[in-house]
Each structure stands twice: as C-alpha cells, then as structure tokens.
C-alpha cells in the first residue's frame, strides 16, 4: 500500500523498546486519571508477571535466533541483515520480538487494572506495524526476494 513521503519520514526513527517504554508511561498516566476496578495487588501482580514473562521469553528466544544466525538486530538498518531467519519463534510469527513487547505491555495493562490502559498495546501494534514492520518488510523483500515472499506466505506477520 502506498504511503506519502511524510509517513515514510517517520519510519524507523524510534527503537521499538523506547516506543514500548513511552507507551507504558502513557498507560500509567491514563490509568491514574481514570477509575478502575479494584483487584488485589496479588491478583494484578500474578496476572501481569505471567503475561509479561511469556512476552519476555518470546522476545528473548527471538533475539537468540539473531545471535545464532550472526545477523543484525538493528531496528534502524534492516537492509544490513545477512540472514533470513525462519527458525525458532520465527516459524510462528514473522515478528516475535514485537509480539513479545506487545505482551509485556498487556502485562503492564493487567497490573494497572485499567480498561483505558489497554489502548497502549493497541497503539503499540498500530505504530510498530506501520512505522517499523512495513519498512523492515520492504528491506527483507528487496534483499531475499522469492525466499522472503514464500516465508510471508506461510507465516503470519503477528500471530
């Protein structure tokens, strides 16, 4: 899908972990401004830790695949990748690190116990999908051609 030069100028500008922290801060602010159901700290903590641990494990497993393939994980220079990773978590999703970060934000939303905080993971997915994943996919398609096209045909972008 075509995008204008203004949108392209915003691509690959903020590292995804920084986007995660910024959105997490916004979630905290929004949760503090709104009424939320009262659940015990133990319930909130258990739910949030469980969700965030799953997310962190997925992201870490994906990062290990980068190390195993000896290629870059630099979110600003996807064209510098030297290998198309299709093993490990990449068999299930083309973006396991972003799935993991999304789950971490969902865990944070569970801890905050605020319906409004759930907008954070949604905002993260929309931002990452358009301003991070789209340019990464263009770079990978240009670099790996038919192999990347075949991979995208069998593995979903998210889940």
C-alpha positions as CSV (number, residue, x, y, z in Angstrom):
1,X,0.0,0.0,0.0
2,X,1.4,3.4,-0.9
3,X,2.3,5.9,1.7
4,X,3.3,9.5,1.3
5,X,6.7,11.0,2.0
6,X,5.6,12.4,5.3
7,X,4.7,8.9,6.6
8,X,8.0,7.5,5.2
9,X,9.9,10.2,7.0
10,X,8.6,8.8,10.3
11,X,9.7,5.2,9.6
12,X,12.5,3.5,11.6
13,X,13.0,6.6,13.8
14,X,12.4,5.3,17.4
15,X,13.7,2.0,18.6
16,X,10.9,-0.4,19.5
17,X,12.0,-0.8,23.1
18,X,11.8,3.0,23.5
19,X,8.3,3.0,21.9
20,X,7.4,0.3,24.5
21,X,8.6,2.4,27.4
22,X,6.9,5.6,26.1
23,X,3.6,3.8,25.6
24,X,4.0,2.2,29.0
25,X,4.4,5.6,30.6
26,X,1.3,6.9,28.8
27,X,-0.6,3.8,30.0
28,X,0.4,4.6,33.6
29,X,-0.7,8.2,33.2
30,X,-4.0,7.3,31.7
31,X,-4.6,4.6,34.4
32,X,-4.0,7.2,37.2
33,X,-6.5,9.6,35.6
34,X,-9.4,7.1,35.4
35,X,-11.4,4.9,37.7
36,X,-10.5,1.3,37.6
37,X,-11.8,-1.9,39.1
38,X,-10.3,-2.8,42.4
39,X,-8.4,-6.1,42.3
40,X,-6.0,-7.2,44.9
41,X,-2.3,-6.4,44.3
42,X,-1.5,-10.1,44.4
43,X,-4.0,-10.9,41.6
44,X,-2.8,-8.0,39.5
45,X,0.8,-8.9,40.1
46,X,0.3,-12.6,39.3
47,X,-1.5,-11.8,36.0
48,X,0.9,-9.1,34.9
49,X,4.0,-11.1,35.7
50,X,2.7,-14.2,33.9
51,X,1.8,-12.3,30.8
52,X,5.0,-10.2,30.7
53,X,7.1,-13.3,31.3
54,X,5.6,-15.0,28.3
55,X,6.3,-11.9,26.3
56,X,9.8,-11.5,27.5
57,X,10.5,-15.2,26.8
58,X,9.3,-14.9,23.3
59,X,11.3,-11.8,22.6
60,X,14.5,-13.3,24.2
61,X,14.1,-16.5,22.2
62,X,13.8,-14.4,19.0
63,X,16.9,-12.4,19.9
64,X,18.8,-15.6,20.4
65,X,17.9,-16.6,16.8
66,X,19.5,-13.4,15.6
67,X,22.7,-14.3,17.5
68,X,22.6,-17.9,16.2
69,X,22.3,-16.5,12.6
70,X,25.0,-13.9,13.3
71,X,23.0,-11.1,11.7
72,X,22.0,-7.7,12.8
73,X,19.1,-6.9,15.1
74,X,19.5,-3.1,14.5
75,X,15.9,-1.8,14.0
76,X,17.2,1.2,12.1
77,X,19.1,-0.7,9.4
78,X,17.0,-3.8,8.4
79,X,18.8,-3.8,5.0
80,X,22.0,-4.8,6.8
81,X,20.6,-8.2,7.7
82,X,22.7,-11.1,6.4
83,X,20.2,-14.0,7.0
84,X,16.5,-14.6,6.7
85,X,15.6,-16.2,10.0
86,X,12.8,-18.7,9.7
87,X,13.5,-21.0,12.7
88,X,12.6,-20.9,16.3
89,X,9.9,-18.4,17.1
90,X,10.1,-17.2,13.5
91,X,8.2,-20.4,12.5
92,X,5.1,-19.0,14.2
93,X,5.3,-15.2,13.7
94,X,7.5,-13.0,11.5
95,X,7.8,-10.5,14.4
96,X,8.2,-12.4,17.6
97,X,10.1,-9.6,19.3
98,X,7.2,-7.2,18.6
99,X,4.7,-9.9,19.8
100,X,6.8,-10.2,23.0
101,X,6.8,-6.4,23.6
102,X,3.1,-6.3,23.0
103,X,2.6,-9.0,25.6
104,X,4.8,-7.0,28.0
105,X,2.5,-4.0,27.5
106,X,-0.5,-6.3,28.1
107,X,1.0,-7.5,31.3
108,X,1.6,-3.8,32.3
109,X,-2.1,-3.1,31.5
110,X,-3.1,-6.0,33.7
111,X,-1.1,-4.6,36.6
112,X,-2.6,-1.2,36.1
113,X,-6.0,-2.8,36.1
114,X,-7.4,-0.1,33.7
115,X,-9.5,-0.6,30.6
116,X,-8.1,2.7,29.3
117,X,-4.5,1.2,29.6
118,X,-5.5,-1.4,27.1
119,X,-5.2,1.3,24.5
120,X,-1.5,1.2,24.9
121,X,-0.9,-2.2,23.4
122,X,-3.3,-1.3,20.6
123,X,-1.3,1.9,19.9
124,X,1.9,0.0,20.0
125,X,0.7,-2.6,17.4
126,X,-0.5,0.2,15.1
127,X,2.7,2.2,15.4
128,X,5.1,-0.8,15.0
129,X,3.0,-2.3,12.2
130,X,3.2,0.8,10.1
131,X,6.4,2.6,11.1
132,X,8.7,-0.3,11.9
133,X,7.5,-3.6,10.3
134,X,6.4,-2.2,6.9
135,X,9.9,-0.7,6.1
136,X,11.6,-3.8,7.5
137,X,9.5,-6.0,5.2
138,X,10.3,-3.8,2.2
139,X,14.1,-4.2,3.0
140,X,13.8,-8.0,3.5
141,X,11.8,-8.5,0.3
142,X,14.4,-6.5,-1.6
143,X,17.3,-8.5,-0.1
144,X,15.8,-12.0,-0.1
145,X,13.3,-11.9,-2.9
146,X,11.4,-15.2,-3.5
147,X,12.6,-16.8,-0.3
148,X,11.1,-13.9,1.7
149,X,7.9,-14.0,-0.3
150,X,7.5,-17.7,0.3
151,X,8.1,-17.1,4.0
152,X,5.5,-14.4,4.2
153,X,3.0,-16.7,2.5
154,X,3.3,-19.4,5.2
155,X,4.0,-17.3,8.4
156,X,1.8,-14.5,9.7
157,X,3.1,-11.0,10.4
158,X,1.8,-11.2,14.0
159,X,0.2,-14.4,15.1
